[in-house]
Amino acid sequence: MKPVWREGNDVELLINGEAFYPAVFEAIRQARQEVLLETFIIFDDDVGQELKSALIEAANNGAHVEVMVDGYGTAEIGDDYLAELASAGVTVHMFDPRPRILGYRTNLFRRLHRKIVVIDGTEAFVGGINFSCDHLAAFGPKTKQDYAVRVRGPIVADIHETSSKLFEQAPGNEARLKVAPPHQQRRSGTASIQLAVRDNDHHKSDIEKEYLKAIRSASRRIVIANAYFYPGYRLLRELRRAARRGVKVTLILQGEPDMPWVRAAGQLLYGYLIKDGIVIHEYCRRPLHGKVALVDSEWSTVGSSNLDPLSLSLNLEANLNIRDAAFNQQLYKHLEELAAAQCQEITHEKAQRGYWWRAPLSYLGYHFTRHFPSLVGFLPAHTPRLKPALPLEAEREGDLTTLELEQEKAQ
C-alpha cells in the first residue's frame, strides 16, 4: 500500500525525553486492550526500568503487550529484565538476531530502526527517541536532541496495521488482536497525516520519495534538522534547485556528533551546498539525534529516518508526514530558536578550508556511499528474522520448540 493521507487527526509535538517519556509511559499504563512497541534500543537504565514497569502494569490490566527490539541496538539487555517481562505475559521479540563473531555483534545493517508505540489502536507515538537515559538532560553533555509525535485519529489504523504485520512474522505469532477497524477511527483533530515507511519489500524508497515531493513543491522555505545527513544525489539536487529558485533552504546538522566520522562525511558536502545559497548550521550544544523537516507553512515530517544510506536504503524506518499549519509553525519556531541560540553557521570560507584535499575525498566517498547499499545487499536480511527475546535459561529450554516453529513456517 502506498502512503495515504488521512484527514481529521490530532498531533502533538514531543521534544526530547522530558516530553516523550511521561506521555508514552502514562499511555502504556492506561492500556486495556493492546500495546505494540517497536524500538531500536532499550537500555536497562532508569528509563528502561520505567518502561518495564509500564509494560507490566498494562499486561496486569489485561492488555495484550508485544515488544520488538533490534538485535543490534538492544543486544545487551539483561536476563533479569527479560524474565520480569515474560513472567508478566509481555512478549519480547528480537529483530534479525545474529550470532557474535569473536564477541562482536554482526548484524550491522538492515536494522529495525523505527520507533513506534500503538496503544489500544486509538493513539500512537512515532519518532526518533529510544528508551534510554541519554535522551534526558540529566544524562549530561552527551544528551541527545530529538523529537517524536503523539497522534490520534484515522492515521492510527495505518500505524497499527503496519506494526501488526511485522509482529505477525514472528514464529508462532498467529491471530493478532485487531482493536482498530481499518480507517474507521473517529476524527479527533484537523491535521492531515501520512505514514511513510521504509522496508526491504514493497516500500524501499517511500520516505525518500515523500521528501522529494515536498522539496519540489517548496516555494518559500525548507528547514531540515537531521542527525546523519548524507543523502543521495536526487535529494541533494532538489535542495540545490530549490535554493536557486529562491526558496530559503536551511540545514541544521550535527556539530557535537556522537559519531565524529559521520560529521566528517557530511562536511564534505558543505561547499557543494553553500555555493547555491543553502544555509548550514551545526548544532553545538549536544549531539543532534533528530530527524525532522518542514516545507513552507504546512508540510512537516517527524520520524526515525536519517538522510543517509543506512536509513534510506537499508533500515526499517517510519516517518509521519503532517499537513497542519499550526504544527508546522510550532516546529519552525522551535528550529529557528535552535539555530539562532545553539548553532554555529558554516560560512563559505569555513567550508572551503582544506578544499584541495577534501574534494577528492568528497568525490570518492560520496560515490562509494551511493553504491554502499548494493555492496551489502548480499547480507541475508531482506526477509527479517524474528526470535523470542528470552532469558538464557528459558531460551535453552525453548530452543527445540522455536526450531520446530521455524521449520513449520518454512514449509
N, C-alpha and C positions, 0 to 999 in steps of 0.2 A: 504494500500500500504506500503510495506517495504521500509526502507530508500534506496534511489537510488543515486549513484554517477553521477553527471552531469559535463561534461567536458566544458572547454572554458569559465571560469568565471574570473572576476576581483574582488579582495578582498582588502580591506583597513582596517588596524587595527586602532581603535579609543580608546585611553586611557583616561579614566576619562571624566567628563562632559566638560572640556575645549576643547576637540577634538570632542566629540559626539554631544553636543547641537548645535554648529554653523552649523555642517554638516546636521543634521536632520531637523533643522528649515528652513534652506535655501531650502532643497529638498521639504519640505512640501509647502513652499511659491511658488515654481515653478510648483507645480502640476496643471494639466489642466483637468485630467480625473477622478482620484480616489486617495483617501488616506484611507488606512486601518491601524489603530493603535491599538495595544493591549499592555497593561501595567498593572503592579501590583499597582503602585502608581502614582497619580498626586496630588501634593500639590498646594494650591493656594498661592504660593510664587512667587518670581521673575521668576524662571524657568517655573512654571506653567502658569504665565501670558504671557510669551513669547510664550509658546506652544499654548495657546488660540489664541493669535494674529495670529500666523502662520496658524492655522486651519481655522480661519475665513477668512484670505486672500485667502487660497486655495478654500474655498467654494465660495467666491465672484468672483474668477476666473473661476467658472463653474465646479469645481471638485466635485464629489460625495464623501463626507467625513463621515466616520464612526469611532467611537472610542469605545473601550471596556476597562473597568477598573474593577479591582477586588472589590467585595462588602465589603471585609475586609480592604484591603490596602488603598482604596480611599473612605472610609466611611464618611470622614469629609469634602468632597468637598462642597463648598457653593452654595446656591441657585442663587446668582448673577452670579457666574461663569457659571453654567449650563444654566441660562437664556440667557446669551450672545451667547453661542454656539448654543442653539436652535433657537434663532432669526436669526442667520446667515445660518441656514439649516444644521448644524452639528448634526448628530445623536449620542448620547452617550448611551451606554448600560452598565448595572451593571451586573457583572458575579456572579451568585449564591448569591443574596442578602438574608439576613436572618434578622428576627426581633431581636431587642435587648432584653435582659433579665436583668432587674434591671439596665438599662443604659449601659450594656456591650455588645460589639459585640460578636456574637455567631458563626459565620462561620469560625472557627479557622483552619479547614483543607480543603483539596481539593480546593486550591486557584488557580486562574488564575495568575500564577507567571511568565509566559513568557513575553518577551518584543520584539515585532515585529512591524515594520513600513514598509508598502509597498507603493511605490509612482508610480502611473500610470502603474503599472505592469512591470516596467523596472528597478527599483532599490529597494533594501530593506536594512533595518537595523535590526540586531539581536544581542542580548547581554544580559547584566545583569543590565543595567543602567535605573533607574526610572526617572521620571520627577519631580525632587525636588532639592532644593539648596544644599542638603547635599552630592551631587556629585561634588561640586566645591570647590577648595582650600580655597576660601574666607569664607566658612562656618566655618572654624576653626579646632580645634584638632579632631573633630568627622567626618571630611570629609571622605567619603568612597573612597577606591581604587578599581576601577572597569574597565570593558572592554566591547567593542562592536565591530562589524564589519559592514562595508558597502559593499554590493555586487551588481554586475551587471552581467547579462548573463543568461544562461538557468536555473540556480538554482532559480531565482526569480519566475518562474512559479510554482515551488513546494511550495515556501513560500506563494505565493498569493493564491494558491488552498487551502492550509491548513488553512490560516486565513479566507478565504471566507466561508469555511464550518462551522466554528464556528459562524461567523456573521449570517449565514443563519438559525441558530437555534433560533434567536430572534423572538418572536411572531409578525406576520405580515410582516416579512422581506422576501419578495417573491423573485422575479428575481434579481440576483446580476449583477452588471456591470462587464462584462468579458473583461478586457483590455489586457490579456496576453494569447494567444492561448497556450495550454499546451506544454511546452518543445520546442517551436519553436523560442525562443528568439535568437537573433543574438549573436554569441560568441564575448566576449569582453576582454578576458584575457586567462591565461594559467592554472589557478587553477582548480582542480577538487574538487567539494564541494558536500556534502551530508547533507540534512536536517534530523535531528533526533528529534522527538517529543515524549513526554510522555503524555498520557491521560488515561482516565478510561474506554476505549473502546477497540480499536484494537492495541494500542501502549503502553501497560502498562510497558514494560521494554526495549524499543528500545534504549534509551540513555545509560542505563547500559550495554546492550549487545555490543554496539559500543565501549564503554570504554574497556570492557573485550577483545574484538578482538584486539584492538590496543595494550593493555598491553601485551597480549600473543605473539604478533609479535615483541615486542621490542628486540633489540639486543645490543643497545649502551646506550641509556639514556631515562629516563622518568622524566618529571617535571610536577607536578600538583600544581596549586595555587587555592585553594578553600576555600571559607569563612566558610562553615559549613561541616566539614569533619567527618562523622560518617557512613561510607558505610557498606554494607552487607558483609557477610563472604566471598563470592566468590571474590569480588573485593580486599579485604584485602589479601586473599590467593594468588591471582595472582600477586599482588605487591611484596609479600614476595618471591614468586617463581622467579620473575624477578630479584630481588636483589641477590638471591642465585646463579643464572646462570651468574652473572657478570654484569648485567645491573645497571648503576648508577641511582638510584631512589631517587628523591628529592621531598619533600613535602614542600610547603610554606603555612602556616596556620595562623590563627589569633593570634596575640599577644596583640592587643588592641581591644578586641571584643566589638561590640555594644550590644551583649547579653552574659554576662560572663558565664552563665550556659552552653552555647554551647561549649565554650572553655574548660570548666572543663570536659565535657563529652569526648571531643576529646582527652584531655590529658591522659585519662585513657588507651588509645591505644598506647601511645608513646613507652613505654618499650617493648611492644609486637612487634612493627615495627623496632625499633632501633637495637634490638638484631640480626636481619637478615641483617643489613647493610644499612637500609634505612635512609637517611639523612633528618632531620626535621628542618625547620627554622620557627620561629614565626616572622611575620611581625609586627614591633613595632612602626612604625611611626604614623599610624592611623588605623581605622577599615578596614580590608580587606573584600571587598564585591564581589571580582572577582570569576569567575567560568571558568577558562581556564586551558588547559593542552597541552602538546606536547609529542610526542614519536619519538625517533630517529631524523632524519633530514628532515622529510617530513610531517608527520601527526600532526595536531593541532586541538583543539576544542575550541570554544568560544560560550557562551550561557548563559542561565538563571538557569541551573540546578546545584544545590549544590550536594554534595555526602553525602546525609543524607536521612533518611526515608521520610521526607516530599517531597523532590524533586524526589526521585527515586521511590516512591510508592503511592503518594497522589496528588501532584500538577499537573497542566498543565504546561509543560515546553517545551522549544525549544532550541536546540543547532545546530550550524553549524560545521560539521567536515570538515576539509580542508586538502587537499593534495597539498602542494606547498612549495618547498624548501626555497624560499625567505621569504615567510610569516613565516614559522617555525623558520628560523634563526632570523628574526626580533623579534618575540615573545621570543625566547630563550635568546637573548642578553638582552632584557628588564628585564626578570625574573632573569637572572644571576646578573645583576646590582642591582636589588631589594634585592636579597638575600645577596649580599656582603655588601651593604651600609646601608640597612634599616631593617635588620633582625637579630635575635639572634638565633644561632644554639643551639638546645637542645642536650646536651650530655647524654651519658648513665647514668652517675652519677646523673644528674639532674632528668632524667626520673625515676630513681629508688627511689628517695626520697619519703618516705611515702608509699612504695610499700606494706607493711604489711596491711595497711587499704585500699589502692587503689585497690588491687587485687580482693577482694570480690565485691567491688562496680563495678569494671570493668566488672566482670562476670555477675552480676545481671543486671546492666544497659544495657550491650550490648545485652543480650538475650531478655530483655524486649523490647528494641528498634527494634530488628529483627521482633518481633511479633506485634509491635505497629500498623502498617497499618491494620492488620486483626482486631485488637481491635476496631478501629474506622471505620471499613468497614460498620457498620450498619448505618452510617450517610447518609442522603438522598442526595448524591451528585454524584452518578455515571452518572446520566443524568443531565447535567448542566442546571440551570435555568437562563435565561437572562431576565432582566427587564429594560425598558427605565429609564435612569437616568434623572429625570425631577425636576425642582424647585417644592417645596412643593405645591404651589397653582395649578400649571399645573398638578401635579401628582394627586391631588384630583379630578380635572375636568376630567382626563383621566382614572380614575380607572375602570369605567364601560366598556369602550372600551377595555382596556387591559385585563380585566377578560373575556370578550366575545372572544377575540382573543385566549387566552389560552385555553378556553373551546373548541373552534373550532378546535384548533390544537390537543387537546387530543382525539377528535373524529376521 
